[in-house]
Amino acid sequence: MTAINNNKDTLINELMPFVIIGIPIFIFIYHVYVYAVNLPRYDDYDAILGFLNSYKNATIEEKFRLLFTQHNEHRIFSSRLSYVFFKGFFGTINFRYIILFNALLLVSIYLLLVHLVRKVLPNLWQVGALALSISIFDLTNYENANFAMAGMQNFGIILLFLYSMYFYSISSNKFLIIAVLLQILCVFSSGNGVIGSFLVTAYVLLTGSKTKRVVAIFTFILVTPLYYISFNKGASDFFTLNPAKFIPYFLHSLGSHFGFKSGLIAAVLMLFLFVFLLPVNRKGSLKRLSGSSVHAMIFLFLGLFILSSLGVMSIFRGNTEVEISCSSRYTIYSHLFAGVVFILFLLKYKDTNKLLDISSVSIIILITVYTLNYEEGRTGFVTFYTSKRDIQYQYPDLQRAKVISDEACRLNIYCIEQARTKLR
């Protein structure tokens, strides 16, 4: 009997870390599952329904062109390709299914990061996994979680960027073609896709073989100009080069994980820590890290991707109210950056006496922030749900939304009235 009890205790002790790590993931997925509805919101009308309306009866040549056409300042080829697959597989578009799929994209991002943590910090991976879980699955990410087009684009570009680096990092060349395809898709997935492809190339130059370096450079040089063919930069009302506007916008967006009021201070602190924790030797070289683990470099480049993306966004949107910088649609970058800083800390102090004290304090801070954000995030999920349910057309141009919706129903792509009837 004692042996059985000991075995039970051992099993519980082994499973408990996984349970704790999984709590934020479960809470996030639960909210997505409960509050996701089969109704469009904002850009869903044009980016999904409007696109599929045009795509339905287009010629093959025209279909190809439509996949690459701009949506605002973005080319969202990978998102549009996904919508075509959804329509082909299910027969009609279901926004709830897209939203649930987006949640799986975020889980996939998380699982890859945990896989990398296990490789670079085999004795500390559970601590890193917990920090990433608390950061990434923060409920203030509700807009990406419940807005089909936004989640597909924002989660998708991060996933493509990370997995491209990962497949390039594999020592053999058997996954090289996958890495290249993901790098190409990265370019045509969002406005920051070119930044992603550039950083993938820089990553390969630091860590890859000669063959991989040549392939990555060639891919970047060949594909990047294609993004700007017939590119329409659109309205520039939000664009600014005024540092007094784009710097506060950048800092607030970077620190949005910690709320608007505390975000400015948090952003400055995280920037300092990011630079301080960079794995360089006394000569300022990154060689030490690249020599010890090409996988650890992925976290560094993820941080650079986040900073670059928010920096460009702050210039192109900085002429708006600074509060918009904390829009839930973009908080995923701040959530990720908080996790990246923590992983860099573990890498730097993994063999020192400071590790336990500082990591414990950091985890407590992350849990506190998650708890403080919980109510705002839950309210966001509920508000999204009720507004979708109660407002007939969620789009600035209501007449355009109606025209697009009616056409989608006529083409058997999606009928908003049928979706509302089922919801009621």
Secondary structure, 3 states (H helix, E strand, C coil): CHHHHHHHHHHHHHHHHHHHHHHHHHHHHHHHHHHCCCCCCCCHHHHHHHHHHHHHCCCHHHHHHHHHCEECCEECHHHHHHHHHHHHHHCCCCHHHHHHHHHHHHHHHHHHHHHHHHHHCCCCHHHHHHHHHHHHCCHHHHHHHHCHHHHHHHHHHHHHHHHHHHHHHCCCCCCHHHHHHHHHHHHCCCCCHHHHHHHHHHHHHHHCCHHHHHHHHHHHHHHHHHHCCCCCCCCCCCCCCCHHHHHHHHHHHHCHHHCHHHHHHHHHHHHHHHHHCCCCCCCCCCHHHHHHCHHHHHHHHHHHHHHHHHHHHHHHHCCCCHHHHHCCCCHHHHHHHHHHHHHHHHHHHCCCCCHHHHHHHHHHHHHHHHHHHHHHHHHHHHHHHHHHHHCCCCCCCHHHHHHHHHHHHHCCCCCHHHHHHHHC
